[in-house]
Structure formats: structure tokens, C-alpha cells
Amino acid sequence: QARLAESGGGPVQPGGSLRLSCAASGRTLVGSSMGWFRQAPGKEREFVAAIAWNSASTSYANSVKGRCIISRDNAKNTVFLQMSSLKPEDSGVYYCSASPLRLPSTRSQDYPSWGQGTQVTVSS
């Protein structure tokens, strides 16, 4: 399995933007769909966005649609999540995940590989 490492989180004011990155090592991400999930304190982990192995299709949670863009650079074995117009309810730990499926999935059980997460805090 690929080792995944997220970065780019931090504190941001409401309305601000962040770009999260997920770097993979140990195994190429080519052929794998990738996902971003998040977990707020006291809540279950929830789907945010996913992208197909070749970037041909993407999927977004309704709560972030129009505010987030997921992308990937297979040559650099990296996946990104560009987030804008951030809201306090976007706060949480954001996890990168890799799936053997080629098409994006919204189900966490389809992703056997997970990173350690990066904290995003949206607050004034």
C-alpha cells in the first residue's frame, strides 16, 4: 500500500482559502482513485471529494460543491484539494486516501490506504 502524507492545513478565517496536498510514497498512485475525507470532533468521518485515476471524473460532497476542487499530478504522485470560501463547519482533520478502484467512490470502505491527516481550522 502507498504511504500517504497530507500537508497544507492550518488556521484560516471564514471566507479564506487553503490548498491541501497529499504526497504518496512507496507505491505509485497511477491506477488508483483518490479521495479526501474529513472528521470534525465528535462526528463521523465524512466524504469530501474524490478523483478518478486519470482525472477524467470527480465527485464532491454537496456541502463543498462549488467551493472545492480536487486534482492530481500522477507524475509527482500527489493529490490536491483546493478549498475556497471556507466556513467554520469546514473545520476538521482532513484525510487523504487511496483506492484500488479506478473511478471515484464516496464510500470510505473503498479506500484501504489512509494518511495521518492535516488539521483545518476555520475561525475568526
Disulfide bonds with the S-S distance in Angstrom:
Cys22-Cys96 2.03
